[in-house]
Amino acid sequence: MSKHIMEACQNIQRPRRGEVKSAAQDLIEIYNKLNIFTTEEVCMDALELALTLNITFYDAIYTASAKKLNATLYTVDQKLYNSSKNIIFAELLEA
């Protein structure tokens, strides 16, 4: 190892207990704000929507994802918009 790397390693200080606890709390707070869901959850919801709304599974993925995220679905697809607008907030864009 080079002399500079050895010197840098010797200057590394172990974090204090309070710093570690504070950093962990910050990470937990950030994690709790994330909208994390599994592929399986979305796929099962999408399958149900596809069968109920008579739309493709592909289109249902968009509707299910928007529903899970409580997000607006923006689409230029009139059929997708018509089938989704009563389930989620959807907005039809001009092509």
C-alpha positions, 0 to 999 in steps of 0.5 A, spaced: 500 500 500 502 506 498 504 511 504 498 516 502 493 511 503 496 508 509 496 515 512 489 516 510 487 510 513 490 512 520 486 518 520 479 515 519 476 516 526 470 511 528 463 514 528 460 516 535 454 512 537 450 519 537 452 520 530 451 513 528 444 513 531 442 520 528 444 517 521 440 511 522 434 515 524 435 519 518 435 513 513 429 510 517 425 517 515 427 517 508 425 509 507 418 511 510 417 516 505 418 511 499 413 508 495 415 501 495 411 495 492 413 489 489 412 487 482 407 481 485 402 486 488 402 490 482 401 484 477 396 481 481 392 488 481 393 489 474 390 482 472 384 484 476 383 490 473 385 487 466 379 482 467 374 487 470 375 493 465 376 488 459 383 492 457 390 489 456 394 486 462 399 491 459 395 497 460 392 495 466 399 495 469 399 503 468 392 503 471 395 499 477 401 502 478 398 509 478 393 507 483 398 504 488 402 510 487 396 515 488 398 518 482 395 521 476 395 517 469 397 521 463 395 518 457 393 519 449 390 512 449 382 514 449 380 507 451 385 506 457 383 513 459 375 511 459 377 505 462 381 508 468 378 515 469 373 512 474 378 508 478 384 513 478 385 520 476 387 520 469 388 525 464 387 524 457 393 528 453 392 530 445 396 526 441 
